[in-house]
Amino acid sequence: MRVQRISPQVENTSQAKEYNLDLLNPIIAKYNAKKGSLIPLLQATQELYGYIPPEAFDKLSDATNYAVAKIYGVATFYAQFRLKPTGKNIVKICHGTACHVQDAKTITIALEDSLKIKNGQTTPDGLFTIESVACLGCCSLAPVMMIGDDTYGNLTKKDTVKTIRHLKRKEKAKAKKAQKK
């Protein structure tokens, strides 16, 4: 089996952004001298930017003397870390045993069709990201999805699409209201 190597460098695309890396200085000052600080550093970086931008790896490496490869290795090992921007609404679909048995795959397909993106992708408008997860701990509600802090259970394909449509309308109304101000 051949392993494909991936790099923390971003391709030159329209999504590549410049970030104010000076915002990391207080985070680095807080954690840098502490043993075992790499994960808290990465968590705080993600909290600050919404994900871990590629430029942050070099800044953290310079500040902590950890190799970029080590930092990137930790960031890619743990599922909690994101290396790409996510949508405003992260739609987590449970694919644990109970949800799998209750046909979570159909729910995922309905989401992908409704949002016109695949699992792990973000809509072009930046509103939604689909994310399959191993378990949401709501087995009695299978199949289940979470959007933000809201849990939707006993889902059907129709319920799923209806929920997404409702959230889209809500977001459009917010945007219209913000434009009027």
N, C-alpha and C positions, 0 to 999 in steps of 0.2 A: 504494500500500500504506500503510495506516495503522499507526503504531507505538503500541502500548499502553504507557503509562508506568507504571512500578511504583515504589513508595515503600518505603523501609526501615522505615516505621512498621508496628507490629504491630496488627492489629485487636484489639478488646477480646474476647478469647476465653479459654477456660480454660487454654490453653497459654501465655498471656502470664505471665511470671514476673518477679520482681524479682531483680536480681543485685547482688552486692557489687562495685561498680565500683572500689572502692579496691584490689582485687586487681590492677588494671591499672597502678597507680602504679609498681611496680618495672619493669614492662615498658616503660612510657613513659620512665622515667628511663634505661633501658638504651639505647633506640633513638632517642629524640627528637632529640638533637643531631646525629645522623648523616644525611648526605645519602643519599637513596634508601632511607629507613627504612620507608616505608609498607607494603610487602609483608611485611617481617619483623614489623612491629607487628601486622598482621592475622593472620599465621601464629601468633604467640604468643598473641594473643587467642583464636583458635580452639582452640589447644592447651589453654588455660585452661578454657574453657567447653564445649568440644566442638563449638561453632559460634560464629558471631559474632552475639551478641544485638543487637537494634536499639538498645538503650540505649548500647551500646559505641561506636556511630558518633558520637554527640554528645560522649561523653567524649574519644574520640580526636581529634575535630575541635577541641575546646577546647584540648587539650594540644599539638596540633601546628600549629595555625593552617591546616590543610588544610580546605577546605570539605567539609561532609558529603557533598555530591554527588560530589566527587572520590574520597573514600574509598569510598563506595558503588559508584561506577563501577569502581574497581579490584577491589573484592570481587566484583562481578557479572561482570567480564570474565574472570577466571581461574576455571577449573572446580574448582580445589583448595579454594575457599572455600565454606563452607556458611552459609546464612542462616536455616536452620531446624534444630531439634534432630534428631539421627539416632538410630536404634536402636542397641542394644548391639552388634548384629551387622550390619555393612553387607555386603550381598550384591551383589557387583559381577559383572554379566554382560557378557561381552565380545561386542561387536557389530562387531568388525573383520572384514575380508574373509574370512579363513579360517573364523571362527565363523559369519559370516552365511551362507556357502555350506553349512556343516554344520547349518544351521537353528537358529541361536541364538534366533530368534523363538519357537520352540516351547518352549525352556527358559524364556524370559521369561514366557510365558503360563502355564506350569506353576507357576512361582514365584508369579505374581500370583494364580492360583487357589488354591494351597496356603496362602498367607499372607493372602488376601482383601484385598489392597491393590494399587495400580497402581505402575508404575515411578516412582521418585522419592518415594514415600510411605513412612511408617513405621507399623508395626502399632500398634494402640491400647495394647498392653502394653509398648511401647517396646523390644521385643526385636530387631526386624528392620527394616531399610530396604533397599529394592531400588534399585539404581543401575546403569543401563546405562552402559558405558564404551566408548570407541573401540577400545582394544586393551589386552590384559593381557600381551602378549608371549609367549604360550604357544601359538602357532599349531599346533604339532604335536599339541596336545591338544584341538583344536577339536571341538565347542563346549566352552567353559570358563567357570567362574565362580570367584570368590574370596570367601571369607568370612573376614575378618580376614587372617591370614597363610597360611591354608590354601587350596590350589588344588585344584579338582575338575575333571578333564578327561574327554574322550570321553563327555560326558554324554548321557543319554537323559532323557526326561520322567520315567520311573520313578525313575532314580537321583537326579534333582533333588528330587523329592518325598520320597524316602527320606532324603536328607541333611537336609532341613528338619525332618522328623519327629524324626530323631535329635537334632538340635540343640535342638528344643523340649523333648524328654524330659530332655536333659542340663540345660537351664536350669531346668526344674521341679524336678529333683532337687536342684540347687544351692539353689534358693529354699526347699525343704522343710528341707534341712540347716541353712540359716541361721536358719530359724524355730525350730528345736529348741534352738539355742544360747541 
